[in-house]
Amino acid sequence: MVTDSGRSESLPTTHKLPGSKFSWKVKVTACLLVTIFSLAVLELVCYAYLRVFEGYDGRFLMNYEFDDYKNIRPSPGYTNTRGVYHNAQGFRRKDDTPKEKPDNTYRIFIMGGSTGYGLGSLSQYGQDKYGLIRNDETIDYYLEQYLKGRIAHKHVEVINAAITSHQSHHHLIYLNQTILKYHPDMVIFIDGFNDYYPYQEGFDQFRDYAYQERAHLFMAEPTADAWLGYTGWWLFRKSHFAHLAAKSARPIWLYAKGVGRTHVRKRIDVEPALRTLEANAKMNFVKMVERNSLILKHEGVTGVFTVQPEIVFQQRKSFTTMENDIMQEMKGHWQENFVEYKNRARPIVIELMKRATSLNGSYFVDLTDPFDGMSEDAYTDYCHLTPMGNKRLAEYLAGSILPLIEAQRSSK
């Protein structure tokens, strides 16, 4: 600036506040701290919600874990404070199971899938009332209570070793991996829905087992999808917020996914499907039943194989309002002709099971129609059972196995 005296003077310099040149760092740090604090608060809130409302014990967000040989196994020591317990051996039982069987004890193992395990309802109509089945509401519990005092001079243990989603080839593994080490006197298999009725040509239960998708994704060639999938899966298992958010968002995501799409139901062509079923059965579950029978016979263990009940089967039970709603849900959303297919497939499966078990000295019990005269809810969805359904099935099953136990005891 030029003054009156003609001298040039510079304008006064504006002084910067101390540290203002680092203001972007401060902002970034503040944002990070706010984000971390917010996530920590969300974690704590979700942790508290899970503890208070969903029975979370503070240790296990999931009731199963990876298994080297059979994909998954129940998490040993899992506890849901609303009434679900796994013992240290991973069996659905509160008390631990010693490998050495106590003297004067008759030990029964129940193997199978989710019905044997006692999974809660997967139907919108049953979830409010039967979303969780407690340990004292499962088939093994009622069977043990029923048999106590009915087997002379013997203490009875009925141990639930069923695993959700498992098929007959998993039993072949699990028997050798674990069950036989606990010296069972009898093993009862409660199966059917998972792998007895596939009608896709060339079905192979080892290759086509549906729950292997995560292993395929994570162990195949590395991709962005695999990385994102694994990261999401890790967060689902480790973060309370991610776990609860994913479960809550799933129904919304499924709904949004279907918006604007025309729902096209698959149709089962029943006659070809039945022919394919027989071919699939002979190459898959029938062989597994025969091999499981052979192993048990070799070990001196009584094998009892069953075909489980399903709501779609024609049966003597009069359905309740909820059960009728479940049937209508299935008729409207499952494959066309599904009900017809299952009812025509049932006698085929039962006959195949009778032959397979008789070859090696095992026994077969048809559990597809055990609820005659029952007025209460028996089904919580397509194949899972209410506490009263489990109780009735256990009593029905006991009527078939008590003579076998007595014959086994008399022969010793």
Disulfide bonds with the S-S distance in Angstrom:
none
